[in-house]
Amino acid sequence: MRADAVAKVIRADQDKSSLSSTAALDLGYRIGRRLLRQASPTTLGIRFPEISDAGQEEYWDNLYRGASGVGIALLDLLHATGDAAYESPIREIAYDLIESIPSHFHLHPGLYVGNAGTALFLLRAACTFRDTHLLSESCRLSDRLAERTFHGTDIISGAAGTGLFFLTMFNATRNDRYLEAARRAVAFLAEKAEPVEHGLTWAPLIPDWGESTERYSPQTGLSHGVAGICLFLLEMAAATGEDLPGRLYEAGISWLDSRIVTVESRNYWPVSLEDPKLRYHWCHGPPASPMPT
């Protein structure tokens, strides 16, 4: 399966020298400063502009491409550098997000493109600053999300990502309501699992890469595929010792194993059954696929 092309890429990667830890930290520092410069006041508080495909500025609040994701990145930089310059912007982002969360409308429970990512950022900020108000708001938002139904199965917006979030909330608070919400995510995944020759798969929310006819083949990657779902199931099985997430995990991993392409002693996972291309990025490619193992 294009073994010669893959081998060429491997050799090119081996020829490149990796970033030293100092260079990586310096790069993170420069990115952090750029993020701070891009902070924009809006009617909903501090946001970070993104240019849409139509060339318009958009301002999001979520983890995937919005203020919550920037907030977590700044928290990581604060922990890595100890630079107090990040503290005030992080607090401002957090409190602005609290004020902008709609109080009378349904929320999306997704982790990366829903409101669970915002609750996760508030939790991390609360732990960093020992801020009881941020913790209370994270729990209040989590309680609302626990009442919502799941949208799809994957990490980015479905039950796997939301389940990981609720498991994190349970570990932080020991509130059994969040553990029960994580169990509901497992049950949802059990209901949606599709038996195949080598185990179980789950239908993604996005069509096959580049397809004009929208086919929804099982995918391997972390964001939209079986790897991300197995990551949640593994965490759930380890945390609870329960049988169902463990069995689902084993069946999902069995299917992932059946999709491995080995080139020069390295394993790769094609995007999906219908897309044999070997991609090299996080969402659809092999970098994150081994994580659940």
ZANUTI-567729 format. One line per 10 residues: number of its first residue (from 0); their letters; for each residue x, y, z negated of N, C-alpha, C, CB. Coordinates in steps of 0.05 Angstrom, whole numbers, plus 5000, padded with zeros to 4 digits. Glycine has a CB too. Layout:
NUM	A	X Y Z X Y Z X Y Z X Y Z; ...
//
This chain:
0	MRADAVAKVI	5017 4976 5000 5000 5000 5000 5018 5025 5000 4981 5000 4975; 5028 5032 5023 5045 5055 5027 5070 5054 5008 5030 5081 5021; 5080 5030 5005 5102 5025 4985 5127 5042 4992 5109 4996 4984; 5133 5044 5018 5157 5059 5026 5154 5089 5019 5162 5056 5056; 5130 5100 5023 5126 5128 5016 5128 5133 4986 5099 5138 5027; 5117 5114 4971 5118 5116 4942 5146 5114 4932 5100 5095 4928; 5161 5095 4943 5189 5092 4935 5205 5117 4940 5202 5068 4950; 5200 5131 4962 5214 5156 4969 5208 5177 4948 5206 5166 4996; 5183 5179 4939 5176 5198 4919 5190 5192 4892 5146 5199 4914; 5191 5166 4885 5205 5157 4861 5234 5166 4861 5202 5127 4857
10	RADQDKSSLS	5247 5160 4883 5276 5167 4885 5280 5197 4883 5288 5157 4911; 5262 5213 4895 5264 5242 4893 5261 5252 4865 5243 5256 4911; 5242 5239 4850 5237 5247 4822 5262 5240 4805 5212 5232 4811; 5275 5217 4811 5298 5209 4796 5321 5228 4800 5306 5181 4802; 5322 5241 4823 5344 5258 4830 5342 5286 4816 5346 5262 4859; 5318 5292 4807 5313 5318 4794 5321 5316 4765 5283 5327 4798; 5334 5336 4755 5341 5337 4727 5317 5346 4711 5365 5355 4721; 5311 5334 4688 5288 5342 4672 5294 5367 4657 5280 5319 4653; 5273 5381 4649 5276 5406 4634 5286 5399 4606 5249 5421 4632; 5305 5413 4596 5314 5410 4568 5291 5420 4550 5340 5424 4562
20	STAALDLGYR	5292 5412 4525 5271 5421 4506 5272 5452 4503 5275 5408 4479; 5296 5463 4504 5299 5492 4501 5286 5506 4525 5328 5501 4499; 5291 5496 4549 5280 5508 4573 5249 5505 4573 5291 5495 4599; 5240 5482 4564 5211 5478 4563 5198 5497 4544 5204 5449 4555; 5210 5501 4520 5199 5520 4501 5200 5548 4511 5215 5518 4474; 5221 5555 4526 5223 5582 4538 5201 5586 4558 5250 5587 4550; 5196 5565 4574 5174 5567 4594 5147 5571 4580 5173 5542 4612; 5143 5555 4558 5118 5558 4543 5115 5586 4531 5117 5538 4521; 5137 5597 4522 5137 5624 4511 5128 5644 4532 5164 5631 4499; 5140 5642 4556 5133 5661 4577 5104 5658 4586 5152 5658 4601
30	IGRRLLRQAS	5094 5633 4587 5066 5629 4594 5048 5641 4573 5060 5599 4598; 5055 5637 4547 5040 5648 4526 5038 5678 4527 5051 5640 4499; 5060 5691 4533 5059 5721 4535 5042 5730 4559 5088 5732 4538; 5043 5714 4580 5027 5721 4603 4997 5718 4597 5034 5704 4628; 4990 5697 4582 4963 5694 4574 4953 5717 4557 4959 5667 4558; 4970 5726 4538 4962 5749 4522 4958 5774 4538 4984 5754 4500; 4975 5778 4559 4971 5801 4576 4945 5800 4592 4995 5804 4595; 4936 5776 4598 4912 5772 4614 4886 5773 4598 4913 5746 4629; 4888 5775 4572 4864 5776 4555 4848 5800 4563 4872 5777 4525; 4822 5796 4568 4805 5818 4578 4780 5821 4560 4796 5812 4607
40	PTTLGIRFPE	4775 5845 4551 4750 5849 4535 4726 5848 4553 4751 5876 4520; 4706 5833 4545 4680 5831 4560 4658 5835 4540 4678 5804 4575; 4633 5835 4550 4610 5838 4533 4607 5814 4514 4585 5842 4549; 4620 5792 4521 4619 5768 4504 4644 5764 4487 4615 5743 4522; 4661 5785 4487 4686 5783 4472 4710 5778 4490 4684 5761 4451; 4733 5771 4478 4757 5766 4494 4753 5742 4512 4781 5762 4475; 4759 5746 4537 4759 5724 4557 4783 5727 4575 4732 5725 4573; 4787 5706 4592 4811 5705 4609 4802 5701 4637 4831 5683 4600; 4808 5719 4656 4797 5718 4682 4807 5694 4699 4802 5743 4697; 4789 5683 4714 4797 5663 4734 4784 5670 4761 4787 5634 4725
50	ISDAGQEEYW	4799 5667 4782 4789 5675 4808 4775 5651 4821 4812 5685 4827; 4750 5654 4828 4734 5632 4839 4742 5628 4868 4704 5639 4837; 4732 5606 4880 4737 5601 4908 4727 5623 4926 4724 5574 4917; 4707 5638 4917 4695 5660 4932 4711 5686 4927 4666 5664 4925; 4732 5685 4911 4748 5709 4907 4738 5726 4884 4750 5724 4931; 4718 5717 4869 4707 5733 4847 4719 5726 4820 4676 5729 4846; 4722 5746 4803 4732 5740 4776 4710 5727 4760 4741 5766 4762; 4717 5705 4746 4699 5691 4728 4711 5689 4700 4692 5663 4739; 4693 5689 4680 4702 5688 4652 4688 5666 4638 4697 5716 4638; 4703 5645 4630 4691 5621 4618 4698 5619 4589 4699 5596 4634
60	DNLYRGASGV	4682 5603 4575 4688 5599 4546 4698 5571 4540 4663 5604 4530; 4699 5553 4559 4704 5525 4553 4734 5518 4551 4690 5508 4574; 4738 5492 4546 4765 5482 4543 4780 5479 4569 4765 5455 4528; 4765 5472 4590 4776 5466 4616 4789 5490 4630 4755 5454 4634; 4775 5512 4630 4785 5536 4643 4777 5562 4630 4777 5536 4672; 4773 5561 4604 4763 5585 4590 4778 5592 4565 4734 5582 4585; 4765 5608 4549 4777 5619 4525 4784 5598 4504 4759 5639 4512; 4768 5576 4502 4774 5555 4483 4800 5541 4490 4751 5535 4482; 4804 5536 4515 4829 5523 4524 4853 5541 4519 4828 5516 4553; 4850 5567 4525 4872 5586 4520 4878 5587 4490 4865 5615 4530
70	GIALLDLLHA	4856 5587 4474 4860 5588 4445 4876 5564 4435 4833 5588 4431; 4870 5540 4445 4885 5516 4436 4914 5518 4446 4872 5491 4447; 4919 5528 4470 4946 5532 4480 4962 5551 4462 4946 5542 4509; 4949 5573 4454 4962 5592 4436 4967 5580 4409 4945 5617 4434; 4949 5563 4399 4954 5549 4374 4978 5531 4376 4929 5533 4366; 4981 5517 4398 5004 5500 4402 5030 5516 4402 5002 5484 4428; 5029 5539 4415 5053 5557 4416 5059 5568 4388 5049 5580 4436; 5038 5575 4373 5043 5584 4346 5057 5563 4329 5016 5592 4333; 5047 5538 4331 5060 5517 4315 5088 5511 4325 5043 5491 4317; 5093 5514 4351 5119 5507 4362 5140 5529 4356 5117 5503 4392
80	TGDAAYESPI	5131 5554 4356 5150 5576 4354 5149 5591 4327 5144 5596 4376; 5127 5589 4313 5124 5604 4288 5120 5633 4293 5147 5599 4271; 5115 5641 4318 5113 5670 4325 5086 5681 4316 5117 5674 4356; 5086 5698 4297 5061 5709 4285 5046 5726 4305 5068 5726 4260; 5058 5733 4328 5044 5750 4348 5020 5735 4359 5063 5757 4370; 5019 5709 4356 4996 5694 4367 4973 5693 4348 5005 5665 4374; 4977 5699 4323 4956 5695 4302 4932 5712 4307 4967 5700 4275; 4936 5738 4310 4913 5756 4314 4897 5750 4339 4923 5785 4315; 4910 5746 4362 4894 5738 4386 4878 5712 4382 4912 5735 4410; 4890 5693 4369 4875 5667 4365 4850 5673 4348 4893 5646 4351
90	REIAYDLIES	4853 5688 4326 4830 5694 4309 4809 5709 4325 4839 5710 4284; 4818 5728 4341 4799 5744 4356 4783 5727 4376 4813 5767 4371; 4797 5709 4390 4784 5691 4408 4763 5674 4394 4804 5673 4423; 4771 5663 4371 4754 5646 4355 4728 5660 4346 4768 5634 4331; 4732 5684 4335 4708 5698 4325 4691 5708 4347 4717 5721 4307; 4703 5716 4370 4687 5724 4393 4670 5701 4404 4705 5736 4415; 4682 5677 4404 4668 5654 4414 4644 5648 4396 4686 5629 4415; 4648 5650 4370 4626 5646 4351 4602 5665 4357 4635 5649 4322; 4609 5690 4361 4588 5710 4367 4574 5705 4393 4600 5737 4366; 4587 5693 4412 4576 5690 4439 4561 5663 4443 4597 5693 4460
100	IPSHFHLHPG	4563 5645 4425 4549 5619 4428 4519 5624 4426 4558 5598 4406; 4504 5616 4446 4475 5620 4445 4462 5605 4422 4462 5612 4472; 4444 5617 4408 4432 5605 4384 4406 5591 4389 4429 5625 4362; 4393 5597 4412 4367 5587 4417 4365 5572 4444 4347 5610 4417; 4387 5563 4454 4387 5549 4480 4402 5522 4476 4400 5566 4502; 4396 5504 4494 4409 5478 4493 4439 5482 4500 4396 5458 4512; 4455 5467 4486 4484 5467 4491 4493 5442 4507 4499 5469 4465; 4514 5445 4521 4525 5422 4536 4545 5408 4518 4539 5431 4563; 4542 5382 4513 4559 5368 4493 4587 5361 4504 4546 5344 4484; 4593 5366 4529 4619 5357 4540 4643 5369 4526 4620 5364 4569
110	LYVGNAGTAL	4665 5354 4527 4690 5363 4514 4704 5384 4529 4708 5339 4510; 4709 5380 4555 4725 5400 4570 4708 5421 4584 4741 5385 4591; 4684 5414 4593 4668 5433 4607 4642 5439 4592 4661 5424 4635; 4641 5431 4567 4618 5437 4550 4626 5451 4525 4603 5411 4543; 4608 5451 4505 4612 5466 4480 4628 5451 4459 4586 5475 4469; 4632 5424 4464 4648 5409 4444 4677 5419 4443 4647 5379 4452; 4687 5428 4466 4714 5439 4467 4717 5464 4450 4723 5445 4495; 4696 5480 4450 4696 5504 4433 4696 5497 4403 4672 5523 4439; 4679 5477 4396 4679 5468 4368 4706 5457 4360 4657 5447 4365; 4719 5443 4378 4746 5431 4372 4766 5454 4368 4755 5413 4395
120	FLLRAACTFR	4765 5474 4384 4783 5497 4380 4778 5510 4353 4780 5518 4403; 4753 5514 4346 4747 5527 4320 4757 5509 4297 4716 5531 4317; 4755 5483 4300 4765 5465 4279 4795 5468 4277 4758 5436 4286; 4809 5468 4299 4838 5470 4298 4847 5497 4286 4851 5466 4325; 4833 5518 4294 4840 5545 4283 4834 5545 4253 4823 5567 4297; 4812 5533 4245 4805 5532 4216 4827 5518 4200 4779 5518 4212; 4837 5496 4211 4858 5481 4197 4884 5496 4196 4862 5454 4210; 4890 5510 4218 4915 5526 4219 4915 5549 4199 4920 5536 4247; 4893 5563 4198 4891 5588 4181 4878 5583 4154 4877 5609 4196; 4869 5558 4150 4854 5551 4125 4831 5570 4122 4873 5553 4100
130	DTHLLSESCR	4816 5573 4143 4794 5592 4145 4768 5577 4142 4794 5608 4173; 4755 5580 4119 4730 5564 4114 4707 5573 4131 4723 5567 4084; 4707 5598 4140 4685 5608 4158 4688 5594 4185 4686 5638 4161; 4712 5593 4196 4715 5579 4221 4708 5549 4219 4744 5582 4231; 4715 5537 4197 4707 5509 4193 4677 5506 4192 4720 5498 4167; 4664 5524 4178 4634 5523 4176 4621 5526 4203 4624 5545 4157; 4632 5545 4219 4621 5549 4246 4626 5525 4264 4632 5575 4258; 4649 5513 4262 4655 5489 4277 4635 5467 4270 4684 5480 4273; 4630 5463 4245 4610 5443 4236 4582 5450 4245 4611 5440 4205; 4575 5475 4244 4548 5484 4252 4544 5478 4282 4544 5513 4246
140	LSDRLAERTF	4564 5484 4298 4562 5478 4327 4562 5448 4331 4586 5491 4341; 4578 5433 4317 4579 5404 4320 4552 5392 4313 4601 5392 4302; 4539 5402 4292 4512 5392 4284 4492 5395 4307 4502 5406 4259; 4494 5418 4321 4476 5422 4343 4482 5403 4366 4478 5451 4353; 4508 5399 4371 4516 5381 4393 4508 5352 4387 4546 5383 4398; 4508 5345 4362 4501 5317 4354 4472 5311 4361 4505 5313 4324; 4456 5331 4366 4428 5327 4374 4424 5324 4404 4411 5349 4364; 4445 5328 4419 4442 5328 4448 4447 5300 4459 4462 5348 4460; 4436 5296 4483 4441 5271 4498 4467 5274 4514 4417 5263 4516; 4478 5252 4523 4503 5252 4538 4498 5256 4568 4519 5226 4533
150	HGTDIISGAA	4517 5270 4581 4516 5274 4610 4539 5259 4622 4517 5304 4617; 4534 5235 4633 4556 5220 4645 4572 5205 4624 4573 5238 4662; 4594 5192 4634 4609 5175 4616 4638 5184 4612 4610 5148 4628; 4648 5203 4627 4677 5207 4627 4687 5224 4604 4685 5220 4653; 4713 5230 4605 4726 5246 4584 4719 5276 4588 4756 5243 4585; 4719 5285 4613 4718 5314 4618 4691 5326 4610 4723 5320 4647; 4669 5312 4614 4643 5323 4607 4623 5303 4596 4631 5336 4631; 4631 5277 4595 4612 5256 4588 4616 5245 4560 4615 5234 4607; 4605 5221 4556 4604 5209 4529 4631 5203 4518 4587 5184 4531; 4651 5195 4534 4677 5189 4524 4690 5213 4511 4695 5178 4546
160	GTGLFFLTMF	4689 5236 4525 4701 5260 4513 4686 5270 4489 4702 5282 4534; 4660 5270 4490 4644 5278 4467 4648 5259 4444 4614 5280 4475; 4650 5233 4450 4655 5214 4429 4681 5219 4415 4654 5186 4440; 4702 5225 4431 4728 5231 4419 4726 5256 4401 4749 5237 4441; 4711 5275 4410 4707 5300 4393 4694 5293 4367 4691 5320 4409; 4672 5278 4368 4658 5271 4343 4676 5254 4324 4632 5256 4349; 4692 5237 4336 4710 5221 4319 4730 5239 4305 4725 5200 4336; 4740 5260 4320 4758 5280 4308 4744 5295 4286 4768 5299 4330; 4719 5303 4290 4704 5317 4269 4700 5299 4245 4676 5326 4280; 4695 5273 4249 4692 5255 4226 4718 5253 4211 4682 5228 4236
170	NATRNDRYLE	4740 5250 4225 4766 5247 4211 4773 5272 4195 4788 5242 4231; 4763 5295 4205 4770 5320 4191 4751 5326 4167 4768 5344 4210; 4726 5317 4169 4706 5324 4149 4696 5301 4133 4683 5338 4162; 4699 5276 4143 4687 5252 4132 4657 5253 4130 4699 5247 4104; 4645 5268 4148 4616 5270 4149 4606 5248 4167 4607 5298 4161; 4590 5230 4155 4581 5206 4170 4563 5213 4194 4565 5188 4151; 4552 5237 4195 4536 5244 4218 4552 5244 4243 4523 5272 4214; 4577 5253 4241 4594 5253 4265 4603 5225 4273 4619 5271 4259; 4607 5208 4254 4614 5180 4261 4590 5167 4275 4621 5164 4236; 4566 5173 4266 4543 5161 4279 4540 5172 4308 4517 5168 4263
180	AARRAVAFLA	4547 5198 4312 4546 5209 4339 4567 5196 4357 4552 5240 4338; 4590 5189 4346 4611 5175 4361 4601 5147 4368 4637 5173 4345; 4587 5134 4349 4575 5108 4355 4554 5109 4377 4563 5096 4329; 4539 5131 4377 4519 5134 4399 4533 5136 4426 4502 5159 4394; 4557 5148 4426 4572 5150 4451 4581 5122 4460 4597 5168 4447; 4589 5105 4441 4597 5078 4448 4573 5063 4459 4608 5063 4423; 4550 5066 4446 4526 5052 4456 4518 5061 4484 4502 5057 4436; 4521 5087 4489 4515 5098 4515 4534 5086 4536 4517 5129 4515; 4559 5084 4529 4578 5072 4548 4572 5042 4553 4607 5075 4537; 4563 5029 4532 4556 5001 4535 4532 4998 4554 4549 4988 4508
190	EKAEPVEHGL	4513 5016 4552 4490 5015 4570 4497 5021 4599 4469 5035 4560; 4516 5039 4603 4523 5048 4630 4545 5031 4643 4531 5077 4629; 4557 5013 4628 4579 4997 4639 4569 4979 4662 4591 4979 4617; 4586 4977 4682 4579 4961 4706 4598 4937 4709 4580 4979 4732; 4588 4912 4705 4605 4889 4707 4616 4886 4736 4590 4864 4699; 4642 4880 4738 4655 4875 4764 4672 4851 4761 4672 4900 4774; 4686 4843 4782 4701 4818 4782 4721 4817 4760 4714 4814 4809; 4735 4839 4754 4757 4838 4735 4751 4852 4709 4781 4852 4748; 4726 4857 4703 4720 4870 4677 4696 4888 4679 4743 4885 4667; 4699 4913 4669 4678 4933 4669 4688 4959 4681 4666 4937 4640
200	TWAPLIPDWG	4670 4973 4694 4676 5000 4703 4652 5018 4697 4681 5001 4734; 4656 5044 4701 4635 5064 4696 4635 5083 4720 4640 5079 4670; 4611 5089 4730 4608 5107 4753 4616 5135 4745 4579 5107 4764; 4632 5149 4761 4640 5177 4755 4619 5197 4763 4666 5183 4769; 4622 5221 4753 4603 5243 4760 4611 5257 4786 4602 5263 4738; 4636 5252 4796 4645 5265 4820 4648 5244 4842 4671 5280 4815; 4644 5252 4867 4646 5233 4890 4675 5227 4895 4633 5244 4915; 4679 5207 4912 4706 5199 4920 4720 5223 4932 4705 5176 4940; 4746 5224 4928 4763 5246 4936 4761 5250 4967 4792 5241 4928; 4753 5274 4974 4753 5282 5002 4732 5268 5019 4779 5276 5014
210	ESTERYSPQT	4712 5255 5007 4692 5241 5022 4670 5260 5032 4680 5218 5006; 4663 5258 5058 4641 5274 5068 4615 5260 5060 4643 5277 5099; 4615 5233 5060 4592 5219 5049 4597 5214 5020 4587 5192 5065; 4580 5223 5003 4586 5224 4975 4582 5196 4962 4568 5244 4961; 4604 5181 4962 4605 5156 4948 4617 5160 4921 4621 5135 4965; 4607 5146 4901 4616 5149 4874 4629 5122 4864 4592 5157 4855; 4653 5118 4873 4667 5093 4866 4680 5096 4839 4689 5086 4887; 4682 5074 4824 4696 5075 4798 4725 5086 4802 4697 5047 4785; 4733 5104 4784 4759 5116 4786 4777 5106 4764 4757 5147 4786; 4803 5109 4767 4822 5099 4748 4831 5120 4728 4846 5088 4762
220	GLSHGVAGIC	4832 5146 4735 4846 5166 4720 4834 5174 4693 4848 5190 4736; 4847 5193 4680 4839 5201 4653 4814 5218 4653 4862 5215 4639; 4813 5238 4669 4791 5258 4668 4765 5246 4676 4798 5282 4684; 4764 5232 4698 4739 5223 4710 4736 5193 4711 4736 5234 4738; 4756 5178 4701 4757 5150 4706 4757 5132 4681 4780 5143 4722; 4763 5107 4686 4762 5086 4665 4784 5090 4645 4764 5059 4678; 4806 5102 4652 4828 5106 4632 4818 5124 4609 4853 5118 4646; 4804 5145 4616 4795 5163 4595 4774 5150 4577 4783 5188 4608; 4756 5134 4589 4736 5120 4574 4749 5100 4555 4716 5106 4592; 4769 5086 4565 4783 5066 4549 4799 5080 4526 4802 5050 4566
230	LFLLEMAAAT	4809 5103 4531 4823 5118 4509 4804 5123 4486 4834 5145 4520; 4779 5132 4491 4760 5136 4469 4753 5110 4456 4735 5149 4480; 4748 5089 4472 4740 5063 4460 4762 5052 4443 4733 5043 4483; 4787 5055 4451 4810 5046 4435 4811 5061 4408 4836 5049 4450; 4808 5087 4409 4808 5103 4385 4785 5095 4366 4806 5133 4391; 4762 5090 4378 4739 5083 4362 4743 5056 4349 4713 5083 4379; 4753 5037 4364 4758 5010 4353 4778 5011 4331 4767 4991 4375; 4799 5027 4335 4820 5029 4314 4810 5042 4289 4844 5044 4325; 4792 5062 4292 4782 5077 4269 4761 5061 4253 4770 5103 4278; 4746 5045 4267 4723 5032 4253 4726 5001 4250 4698 5038 4268
240	GEDLPGRLYE	4743 4989 4267 4745 4960 4267 4720 4946 4278 4750 4951 4239; 4703 4961 4291 4678 4950 4301 4683 4935 4327 4657 4972 4306; 4666 4915 4332 4670 4897 4354 4663 4909 4381 4653 4872 4350; 4641 4924 4383 4632 4934 4409 4652 4951 4424 4606 4949 4406; 4663 4972 4411 4683 4988 4426 4707 4971 4434 4692 5012 4410; 4715 4952 4417 4738 4936 4424 4733 4918 4449 4745 4918 4401; 4709 4907 4450 4702 4890 4473 4701 4906 4499 4676 4875 4468; 4688 4930 4497 4686 4947 4520 4714 4956 4529 4669 4972 4514; 4731 4962 4510 4759 4971 4517 4773 4948 4532 4774 4978 4491; 4772 4924 4521 4786 4902 4534 4777 4897 4562 4783 4876 4517
250	AGISWLDSRI	4750 4900 4567 4740 4895 4594 4748 4918 4612 4709 4893 4593; 4748 4943 4602 4757 4965 4619 4787 4963 4626 4751 4991 4605; 4803 4956 4606 4832 4953 4611 4837 4931 4631 4847 4948 4584; 4821 4909 4629 4824 4887 4648 4820 4897 4677 4804 4865 4642; 4800 4914 4681 4796 4925 4708 4819 4943 4716 4769 4940 4709; 4829 4960 4697 4852 4977 4704 4876 4961 4711 4858 4996 4680; 4880 4939 4697 4903 4922 4703 4901 4911 4732 4905 4899 4683; 4876 4905 4740 4872 4894 4767 4877 4914 4789 4844 4883 4769; 4878 4939 4782 4882 4960 4802 4911 4970 4804 4864 4984 4795; 4929 4959 4788 4957 4967 4788 4970 4961 4814 4972 4954 4765
260	VTVESRNYWP	4985 4980 4824 5003 4976 4847 5032 4980 4837 4997 4997 4871; 5049 4960 4840 5076 4960 4830 5096 4966 4853 5083 4934 4817; 5111 4988 4849 5131 4996 4869 5157 5001 4854 5122 5021 4885; 5178 4986 4862 5204 4988 4849 5202 4987 4819 5218 5015 4857; 5187 4967 4809 5184 4961 4780 5169 4983 4765 5212 4958 4767; 5155 5000 4779 5138 5020 4767 5109 5016 4774 5147 5049 4774; 5092 5021 4755 5063 5017 4760 5049 5043 4767 5050 5005 4735; 5031 5041 4787 5015 5063 4796 4986 5054 4798 5025 5074 4823; 4968 5073 4795 4940 5068 4798 4928 5085 4820 4925 5073 4771; 4918 5073 4841 4903 5088 4861 4879 5102 4848 4894 5070 4885
270	VSLEDPKLRY	4869 5123 4861 4847 5139 4849 4823 5121 4844 4840 5162 4868; 4814 5106 4864 4790 5091 4861 4790 5067 4881 4765 5108 4867; 4769 5051 4880 4767 5028 4898 4767 5037 4927 4742 5012 4892; 4754 5060 4932 4751 5070 4960 4773 5089 4968 4724 5083 4963; 4790 5097 4950 4811 5116 4956 4838 5104 4947 4807 5143 4941; 4852 5090 4966 4876 5076 4959 4901 5094 4956 4882 5055 4979; 4897 5120 4960 4920 5139 4959 4931 5139 4930 4912 5167 4968; 4957 5143 4928 4970 5145 4902 4975 5175 4897 4997 5129 4902; 4960 5185 4878 4963 5214 4871 4979 5216 4845 4935 5227 4868; 4991 5240 4841 5011 5243 4820 5003 5265 4800 5038 5249 4832
280	HWCHGPPASP	4977 5269 4797 4970 5290 4777 4952 5278 4755 4956 5313 4791; 4945 5293 4736 4933 5284 4711 4905 5272 4715 4931 5307 4691; 4888 5286 4729 4860 5278 4731 4856 5253 4746 4843 5301 4744; 4868 5250 4769 4862 5228 4787 4886 5209 4791 4854 5238 4814; 4909 5215 4780 4932 5200 4786 4942 5182 4763 4954 5218 4795; 4966 5171 4766 4976 5152 4746 4987 5164 4721 4996 5135 4758; 4994 5190 4719 5008 5200 4695 4993 5194 4669 5012 5229 4697; 4966 5195 4669 4951 5190 4644 4939 5162 4643 4930 5210 4642; 4939 5147 4664 4925 5122 4664 4936 5102 4644 4928 5109 4691; 4963 5102 4638 4973 5082 4617 4966 5090 4589 5003 5080 4620
290	MPT	4955 5114 4584 4951 5123 4556 4935 5104 4539 4938 5150 4556; 4913 5092 4549 4897 5075 4532 4910 5049 4524 4871 5070 4545; 4933 5042 4537 4946 5017 4531 4965 5020 4508 4960 5006 4555
//
